[in-house]
Amino acid sequence: MAKQPQGLSEPQIYNVLKTVNYPGYSRDIVSFGMVQDVQITGQDVRVTLQLSSNQEEVAAQLRRATEAALSRLPGAGGVSVDVRLKEQAPAGAPQNRNPFANAEALPGVQNIIAVASGKGGVGKSTVATNLAVALGISGLRAGLLDADIYGPSIPLMMGVDKKPEIDSSNRILPFVNHGIKMQSLGFFLGENAPVIWRGPMVMKAVQQLLKDTHWGELDVLVIDLPPGTGDVQLTLTQTVPLTGAILVTTPQDLALLDVKKAAEMFKQVQTPLLGIVENMSFFVCPDCGTATEIFRRGGGQKESERLGTPLLGRIPLDTAICDTGDTGQPIVLSQPNTQAAEEFIKIAATVTEVLSRGTGGPAPVKIIN
């Protein structure tokens, strides 16, 4: 290596690279293990990045961002950034250094579905809960994981208020209610205990809830994610291979804007979108039966068409959904003849059909007769 000018060193280069985040995430390319090589020749800097995907758009974004960051480094002359796609990894290159290369299937779990949203308050947990119960009613062995670390709501919605037990192999036993195996950080916390954690603690909690729970044999595990595209989403995609994701939105433009961000995140981590659920789509007057679309019309349909993914269903704004959730009796179970319950059951049937024919993820779900 040529003599380096004073003040230009490899640690400096890495410090600059730590300011470059992977597109759509709050973590940098160094912590992801993407930086494969750094060369300093005189005042020239050459950096090689290795991706775990073949997405040229992501590679182009990273190249531009890395070049811009390095160009601002005092003392740097020429800057060259080589971004290699997955298929371009050289023979003998270190393996499993990339963000999504270490995901391992959960033993006994055939399919994992993430229920996500770009923003909070759209009813994502309600959709996840009723979807899991509806899948169970249809005959599938279903589980439900509450990965909303900062605001766990599954214990309330599923009617369980107990502390978990540990089996002889030191694994956490999931609770079973309404025929669904479930796990949540909320089971370990007091009712009013806040979660005041930094990112690494949150990521560790998600991994433990996933891998330290004795799920047994499941056809499908539904995971209720927190809103946004942060540490929990990233940890999940790095820890287990997802069969697909369902995005929940309301019809208004603000919610749809955040859906686009969530959809782009799942695209970048190569997780198939199973479809969109439009929640709070309309309100039906209990007296006259007139349907009023309070939050505009057709937003979910337009977004599904833009993304090329199905609109799985439109859930009405119904006080019964809230009431049954607060009492731990999901509406698909306690009021199956309501319009809302029928819509959830239809969504579950569509998801089951998609899983049965495969999505390019883990093994298709096995339908129980």
N, C-alpha and C positions, 0 to 999 in steps of 0.2 A: 504494500500500500504506500502511495506517495506521501511525502511529508505534509502534514495537515497544518494550515495556517492557525495561528493562535486564536483561541476562542471557538474554533469549529471542531466539534468532537462528536463521537457516536452517542454519548448520553444526551447531548443537546438535540441531536436529530430525533431521538426517541421522545424527548420531552415535547417536541413540536408535533410529532405524530400522535401523541396522546390527546391533542386538541382536535383531531379529525375523527368524527363519529361515523359509525356505520349508518348508512341512510335509513332514516326512520326510527333510530334508536338513540338512547342517551349514552351508550357505551362506545368507547373508542376502538380503533383498529388494533392498537397494541394489546389492550386487555383481551381482545378477541383472538389474539395469536395470529393475525393476518400478516404481520410484518415478517417476511421470510429472509430478507437480506438488506443490509445497509452498507454502501460503499462510499467512501470519501476519498476523492482524488484531487489534490490541490484544493481549489475552491468549489469543485463540482461535487454534487451529491446525487447518488443513484439509489433508489429504493425499489425493492421488489415486494409486491403484495400477492398473496395467494388466496383466492376466493374458494368457497366450498360449493358454489353454484356456477352455472353457465350463463348468467344474466348479464348481457353486454351493457345494458343500461346502468346497472349498478356499478359495473366496472368503470364505465365512463364517468359517473358521478364521483367515485372514489379517486380516480386519477386526477380530475380537475381540482377536487378539494385538497388532495395531498400536495399537488404541485403548487397551489396557491399558498398553502401553509408554509411549505419549505422555502418558497421565494421570499417570504417575509423575514426569514432568518438572517440576522446580521452576519455578514462574512460569507454567505453562500453565493456562488456564482451560477453555473449551469445546474439546472435541476431536471432530473429524469426519473419518471415513475413508471414502472412496468407492473401492470395488474394482470395476473394470470387467472384464467378461468379454471374451473374444476378439471376439465378435460386436458388442460395444458400443464398440469402438474408434472414436473420432471421425474423421471425414474429415480427411486431412492429418496425422494423428498420426504421429510417428516410427515407422518400421518396424524390425523385427528387433532390438528392444530387449529382448525377452522370452526366458526361459531356453531354450526349445526351438524358437525360430523360425529358427535358422540352420543346422539340420541339412541336410547335403547328401549325396546318394547317392554311394557309391563307384563310380567308373567301371567298368563291366563286371561289377559284382556285383549279381546279381538279387535276392537275399534275404539278410538278416542275422538270425541267431537268437542271442539271448543266453541262455547257460546260467548260472543264478544260484542262490544259496541265501541264506537268512537268516543262517545260522551256518556256521562252518567245520567240517571233519571229517565231512561227510556224503557225500563222494565226488563232488563236483561236477565236478572235473577228469577223473575217470574216466568220468563220463557224457558230458562234452563230447568227449573223445577218441574213445570208442567210437561215439558218435553220428556224428561227422564221418567216421570210417572206414567205418561202415555205410552212410552216405549215398553215399560214394564207391563202395563195392562194388555198390550198387544201380544205378550208372551216372551219378550226378550229378557234376558238376565241383564238388568241395567244397574248402573252405579251413578252416583252424583258426587262430584268433588267441588267444594266451595273454595276457589282460589282467589276470591276477593279478600285479600288479607286485611286491608284496612277497614272494610265494611262487610264482614260476613253476615249473611242473612238466611242462609240455608237452614240452620237449626230452627229458627222461628217458622219459616215457611213449611218445613217438613215435620214440625211438631215434636222435636226432640230437645230435651233440656237435661242432659246428663254429662258425666265425665267419662271419657273413653277408657277402655281396659286394654291391657297388654297381654299377649299370649305367651306361651312358653318359649317362643323363639324371639321374644322382645319386639314383636311387630304389633302395630296398633290394630285393634279390632274395629272395623267400621260398624256404625249403628245401622240397623235395618228397620225401616218404617215404610208403610204403604208398598211393601215388596221391593224397596230400593235400598241398596247399600250406599251409605253416605259418609263423607268425612269433611270436616271443616275446622279451621283454627278456632272458630267460635265455640267449639266444644271444650277447648282448653282454657278459655278466658272467662272472666266474670262478665256479667251482663253489661256492665258499664265501663269495662276496662278498655282504654284506648290502646291502639297499636302504634307506638311511637318508635318506629324502626327506620334505619337507613336501608338502602338498597340491598347490600350483601345479606343482611338478616332476613329480609323479605324473600330473597332468592333461595336461601337455605330452607326457609319454612315451606316454600312451595315444593322443593325437592323432597323434603321429608314427608309431607302429606301424600305425595304421589307414591314414593318408593317404600316408605316404611309402613304403609297401610296394607293389611292382609286382604286384598280385594277378592281373592279366590278366582273362580271362573266367571267372567263377564262377557256378554256379547258386545256391550257398548258401555263406555264410561263417558258421561256428559260432564264437562268442566265449565263451571261458571267463572269467567274471568272478570277482573276489575275493568272499568272503562279505560280507554286510551291504548297506547302502544308502548308501555314502559317495561320495567324490570320483570314483572310477573309474566307477561307475554313472551319476552325474550327467554326467560328461564324455562318456560314450558316447552318452547320449540327446540331448545337445546337439550332437554332432558328426555323427552319421549317423542316418537314419531306420531304426528296427528293424521288421522284419517281425513279430517276436513274441519272447516269452520263455518259457523252460522253467524251472520251479522244481524243485530237487532237495531232497529231505528224507529223513529217516529216520522211522520210525513213532512215535517217542516224543514226548510232549507238548512238551518243551523245543524240539526242532527245529521242530515244527509252529507253535509260538508265533512263532518268527522268520520262518517262511514267510509268515505273515499280514502281517508288516511289509513283506517283500519284495513281496508281491502288491499291497499298498496303494501302494507306491512306483511300480510299473509302471502301476497304474491312474492315478495322478496325472500321469504323463508320457505317458499315452495310448498305451501299448504293449500290444498284445493278449497275453494269456496263451495259449500254445499247449497247456499242460497241465502236470501234475505227474508227476515220476518219484520213486517211493518206492524208495530204495536201502537195502541191508541189511535187506530185508523179512523174510527167514527164512533159516535155516540147515538144509541137508539133510545128514543124517548119511551119510558115505560108506560106512558098513558096513551099516546097516539101512534107509537111505532115508527115515527119519522126518524130517519137516519141523518145525522148532521156531522159533517166532516170538519171537526173543530180545528185540526192542525193542517189544513189544506188537503188536497186530493192528489193521489197518484205519484207521490214522491218516491215511495218504495218501488213501484213498478218502473219508473223511469231509471232509477239507479240500478235496478236489476238488469234492465236492458243494456245500460251503458257498460256494466261489468260482464255481461254475458252469462249471468247466473240466475237461477230461478227465483221468483218471488214465491216463497214457500207458503205464506199465508198472511192474512190481515186480521189482527186481533182487535176487537172492539174495545172502547173505553167503557168498562163495566165495573161498578162498585163491588160486584160479587167477587171479582178477581182479587181485589184488595182484601175483602172480608175473609175469604177462604185462605188467603196467604197468611193473614195475621193470626188465624186460628190453627195453622198447621195442617189444613185439609185442602190440598190443591184442588182447583176447580174441576179438573178433569176427572177427579175421583168423587168429589162431594156433590157436584152439580153437573153431571155428564151431559144433560140434555140442553144446557144453555148454548147459545151461539158461540161464546168464547171457548167453551170446552170442546165443542165440535171442531172448531178451527184448530185448536192445539192437537187434537187427535188426527186431523187431516195432515197436519205438518209432520207428526210422528210417522204416519203411514208413508208419506213421501220420502222422508229420511230413510226409513227402513228399506224402501225400494231402491234408493240410491246405493245404500250400503250393500245390499244383496247382489248388486251387479258390479261392485268394486268401483273405487275412485282413483286408483293409482297409488293409494296409501298402503297401510297394512292389509292383512287378509280381510276379505269381505265377511260381513257378519253372517253367522249361521242362524238361520230362521228355525225356531223351535215349533214343531207341529203340536 
